[in-house]
């Protein structure tokens, strides 16, 4: 858990909702989704479908995402359908979307564009 810098005892002062584990409100979510145009909000999750040439590439993508998810200790829900992978992100212990979800979405996009984009 992130703590405020020393001498900053007032909540919210210099806070960054994307690095804290606070549930984001609707305006913050909309703002974040603008920078992630292929992701969409559904309920308390954000999700994106990725498409690949075939099953091995889809699984390779999932394996690369898994490494990053382990490092950040934030794991997407994953659905694999032959050459399609759908990732869904939410912060389960907060009951909604936090900055961690959007950070992980960017990580997933980076993996896709770096290793799998046409």
C-alpha positions in Angstrom: 0.0 0.0 0.0 1.3 3.4 -0.9 1.7 5.9 1.9 1.7 9.7 1.6 5.1 11.4 1.7 6.3 12.5 5.2 4.6 15.7 6.3 1.6 15.1 4.1 -1.1 14.1 6.6 -4.1 15.5 4.8 -5.9 12.9 2.7 -6.2 13.7 -1.0 -3.4 16.2 -1.0 -1.0 15.3 -3.8 -2.8 12.0 -4.2 -2.7 10.2 -7.5 -5.7 7.9 -7.9 -3.9 5.8 -10.5 -1.2 4.8 -8.1 -3.4 4.4 -5.0 -5.9 1.6 -4.4 -9.0 3.7 -4.3 -12.0 2.9 -6.4 -12.2 5.3 -9.3 -15.3 7.4 -10.0 -17.1 7.6 -13.3 -15.2 10.7 -14.6 -11.9 9.1 -13.8 -12.8 5.9 -15.5 -14.0 7.8 -18.6 -10.8 9.8 -18.7 -8.7 6.6 -18.5 -10.7 4.8 -21.2 -10.0 7.7 -23.6 -6.4 6.7 -23.5 -7.3 3.0 -24.0 -9.7 3.2 -26.9 -9.8 -0.6 -27.5 -10.9 -1.3 -23.9 -14.5 -0.9 -22.8 -16.2 -0.8 -19.4 -18.7 -3.5 -18.6 -20.1 -3.4 -15.1 -17.2 -3.1 -12.7 -14.6 -4.3 -15.2 -12.7 -3.1 -18.2 -12.2 -5.6 -21.0 -10.6 -6.0 -24.4 -10.5 -8.8 -27.0 -7.2 -9.5 -28.7 -7.1 -11.5 -32.0 -4.2 -13.6 -33.2 -3.3 -15.8 -36.2 -3.8 -19.0 -34.4 -4.0 -20.7 -31.0 -0.3 -20.9 -30.2 0.1 -17.1 -30.6 -2.9 -16.5 -28.4 -1.4 -18.7 -25.7 2.0 -17.0 -26.1 0.3 -13.7 -25.5 -1.4 -15.0 -22.3 2.0 -16.3 -21.1 3.6 -12.9 -21.6 0.7 -11.2 -19.8 1.0 -13.7 -17.0 4.6 -12.8 -16.3 3.7 -9.1 -16.0 0.6 -9.8 -14.0 2.7 -11.8 -11.5 5.2 -9.0 -11.2 2.5 -6.5 -10.4 0.4 -8.9 -8.4 -2.6 -7.9 -10.4 -4.2 -10.7 -12.5 -6.7 -10.3 -15.3 -9.6 -12.7 -15.9 -8.7 -14.5 -19.1 -10.9 -16.2 -21.7 -9.2 -18.0 -24.6 -11.2 -19.0 -27.7 -8.9 -20.5 -30.3 -7.3 -17.3 -31.7 -9.1 -14.8 -29.5 -8.2 -13.8 -26.0 -10.5 -11.6 -23.9 -9.0 -10.0 -20.8 -11.1 -8.5 -18.1 -9.7 -6.3 -15.3 -11.1 -5.2 -12.0 -9.7 -4.8 -8.5 -11.7 -7.6 -6.7 -10.7 -6.6 -3.2 -11.9 -3.0 -3.8 -15.1 -4.0 -5.5 -14.4 -2.0 -8.7 -11.9 -0.3 -10.9 -8.7 1.3 -9.6 -5.6 2.7 -11.2 -4.1 -0.7 -11.1 -6.6 -2.0 -13.7 -5.7 0.8 -16.1 -2.0 0.3 -15.6 -2.3 -3.4 -16.2 -4.4 -2.7 -19.4 -1.6 -0.6 -20.7 0.9 -3.4 -19.9 -1.3 -5.8 -21.9 -1.6 -3.4 -24.8 2.2 -3.1 -24.8 2.7 -6.8 -24.9 0.3 -7.1 -27.8 1.8 -4.2 -29.8 5.4 -5.3 -29.1 5.2 -9.0 -29.9 1.9 -9.7 -31.7 0.6 -6.7 -33.7 0.5 -7.2 -37.4 
